[in-house]
Amino acid sequence: MQNNKIKMANIEELKDFATQVRRDILRQVHKVNSGHPGGSLGCTEFFTALYKEIMDHNPEFNMDGENEDIFFLSNGHISPVFYSVLARTGYFPVEELSTFRLINSRLQGHPTTHEGLPGIRVASGSLGQGMSVALGAAQAKKLNGDSKLVYTLHGDGELQEGQNWEAIMYAAGNNVDNIISTIDLNGQQIDGSTETVLPLGNLRAKFEAFGWEVMEVEEGNDLQKVIDGLKHAKTLTGKGKPVVILLHTIMGHGVDFMMHTHAWHGKAPNDEQLETALSQNPETLGDY
């Protein structure tokens, strides 16, 4: 299997890619009046950086992911951004985005494996489980002599669930140092702010106490800073500790009326709102 690491030196091209992904997110959820635009929009720069600049991955998808970097999405409800980036990096036809959340579609509201959608290695949406799965994959890579990395993404509200902390403790206790986990710190979840629902406290101190190498990206919607942060995280792997990035993002980023609020966690825009949102994210690579 020939790995295909996608590189784009021009940051403006990457920004155009991210803008088109935002359009995809908005159009997907609008068509079926269902889905999760807020977190998807907030993580657009992360997914763009990961799949277009950072990971050594192969769109000719193989479930085993041998000798390539692999990614697990734990907060599976932000599937619109995941599907858009997978399609636009060659995993499946971009036109298939028009089937999002339709009956018999491979693009279900939360990613699943039984539809056989390339790029999806685990069903996610039941929050709190992604870290555990990823650690198994990371350890398998070590056992197989595979030097590639495992990447994960988690919501901040998701960390209110206990299984995460068992996995976090396990990772450090077993020196799983070929994993880079990113926490989307937007401070919002479905019922309100994380501070209102259940405060997370000092996440840096908690991860450090659990034995992780911790770094922060304060501007998680600045594409260059996200790329630089992920590149730095790679230099921290292989040193006996798992690595976590605390990525500070804005929910709904890129659409002014969706930003800084939990209201758009799981609500689709109406026709007028879609028109406004799309006007703020002009077509760059061509709509599906």
N, C-alpha and C positions, 0 to 999 in steps of 0.2 A: 504494500500500500504506500503510495507516494503522498507525503504530507504536503499541504498547500497552505503556507502561512501568507495571509493576505496583508500586504504592506501598502500604505498610502502615505507618501512623504508630505503631501500638501495638506496642511491643517484645514484649509478652506474647503477642500473636497470632503474631508471628514465631517465638517460642520454641515455641509450640504446633505450629506448622508443622514446625519442626525435629524435635520429638518424634515426630510422626506419620511423618516421613521415616525416622527410626530404626526405627520399627516396620515400615515397608515393607521396609527393608534386611534386617532379621532374618527376616521372613517369606518374602521372595524366596529367600534362600539356603537356608533350612531346607527349603522344599518340595522342592527338587531335590537337596538335600545337596551343594551345589556353589556356589562363588562366593567373593567376597572381602569379608567384612564389616568387617575391621579398619580399613583405610584409608577405606572408605565412611563408617563411623561417625565417624571422625576429621575428615572433611571436610564433615560435615553443615552446620555453621554457615557455612562458606564458600559452599556452593551455595545455601543459604537466602538469605544476604545478596546474592549475585550476582544471582539470578533474581527475588527478591522486592523488592529495594530499589535495586540499583545499575544494572543494565543496562537500556538502552533496547532492548527486544527484542520480537519479534512472534510469538506462538504460531501465527498463520496462516503457517506456515513456508514460506519461500522459500530455496532452496539458495544463491542468490547473496548473500543478506543485505545487500542494498543499503540504505543510509540507516538502518541499525540496528546496534547493537553486536552482535558475534558472539563465541562462545566455542568454544575447542577443548580437549578433554580429552586430554592426552597419555598419562597413566597410565590407560589404558582399562580395566584390570581392576577399577577401582572403579565399574563401570557401575551397580551397584544404587542408589547415591545419585543418580547422574545420571538414571537412568530415573525414579526416584520424583519428583524435583524437576521434570523435564520434564512428567510426567503431571499433577502437582498444580499446575502453572502453565498447563495448558490445551493442551499440544502433542498429546496423545493421551489416550484414555480411561484413567482410573485403573485400571479393571478389567483392563486389558491387562497390568498388573504381574504378574498370576497366571500369565502365560505365560513368565516369565523362564527362559531357558536350555532351553526345551522345543524339540523338533524342529519346524522350520518357523515358529518364533516370530520376530517382528521384534526381540525383546529378547534378542539373543545375549549370551553371557558377556562378550565384548568388543564394543563398539559397531562396527557396520559400516554401510555406506551402501547396499548393494544391496537390503536389505529395505525401503528407503524410509521409515524411521522418522523422523517429524518431529523436528527438533532436532539430528540427527546430521549433521554436515558432513564428517566424515572418519573412516575406520576407524582405530581406535587399539587398542593392546595390544602391538604390537611397539614396545618402549619406545625413547625417544630421538628420536622423529620429529616430535612435536607442535610443537616450536618452529619447525622449518623450514617446516612447512605454514602456521603462523600468520603467519610473517613474509611469506610470499607474499601472504596475504590482506590483511595490513596495508599492504603496498606497493600492492596493487591498489586499495585504498580511496583512497590518496593520488593515484594516477594518475587515478582517477575523480572526484576532487573530493569524496569522501565523508568528512565530518568525524567519523564515528562511530569507536568504538574496538574493538580486538581484545583479548580476554582469553584467557589460557591457564592451565592447571594442570598441574604436574609433580610426580612423586614425588621425594623426596630421593635415594633409591637409584638412580633413573633418571639422575641427574647423573653417575653413574659411567661412562656411555657417552659416547664421544667426539663423536658427531654434535652433541650439545647444545652443546658448546663452540665448534664451528665456527659454529653458528647464532648463538650469543651474541656471538661476535666479529663476525659479519656484521651483526647488528642495529645495533650501535654504530657500526660502520664506515660504515653507510649511513644513519645518523640516523633509524632507524625509531622515531619517538617517539609513535606512536599505538597502542602495545601495552603491556599490563600483564600480566606473567607472574608467577604465584604458585608458589612452591615449598612443597610440603607437608613441613615439617620435623618428622616424628615420630620420626626416629632408628631406624626399623625397616624391614626388608625381608624377603623371603621366607625367607632362610637365617639371619637373626639381626639384630643391630643393625648399623647402617651403620658404626659404629666398628670392629666386628669383621670385617665382610666387606671393606670398603675405605673407610677414613676419607676424608671429604670435605674436611677442613681448614676453613679460614676462608672460608665462602661469601661473606660480605659483602666481604671483601678481594678475593676472586677476581672477583666481579661488578664491583666498582668498578675493578679493574685492567683489565677488559674494556670499560670505558667506560659502564656502566649507572648509572642512578639507583637507589639501593638504599634500601629501608625495611623495617623489621621490625615484625611484630605478635607480641608475646611470648605473648599468651594467645589462641591461635587457635581456642579453643572457647568463648570469650566472644563471644556474638553481637554485642553492641553494639560491642565493640572491633574485630571483623572489619569491621563496617559502616563504622566511623569510619576504619579503615585503608584500605579500598577507596576511600572518598570522598577521602581525602588523596592517594592514588595518582593519582586522576583529575586533581588540581590540578598534578601534576608532568608530565603529558603535554604534548606540543606544544612542548617546550623543547629539542629537539635530541637527547635521549637516550631510549633505551628504559627502561622502569620495571620493576623486579622487587620483589615482596613476599616476604620470608622469613617464612612463616607457621608459627609453632611450635604444633603440634597434638599430641594424644595419640591414638595408634592405639587403636581400640576405644572411644573416648570415649562415655560414657553407659551402658555395661554394665560393671559393676565387675570381673567376672572376665575380661573381654577387654582391659582397659586395660594399657598399659605393656609389652606383650609382642608379639613377632612371631608367636606361636603361632596367632593368629587372622587372620593375613594372608590366608590362603586356605582356611579351614576353616569348615564350617557347624555351627551348634549342633544338638545332638540335641533330642528332644522336651522333656526336663526342663530343659535349658539354655535353650531358647527360652522356656519358661514363665517362668523366672527373669528373663531379659532383658526380656521384654515387661512384666513387673511393674514394672520400673524405668523404663519408658517408656509410660505409660498412653495409651490411645486418645484422641485429641483431635479429629481431623477426620473420623474414620470409616475403618475398614479397608476395603480393596478386597475 
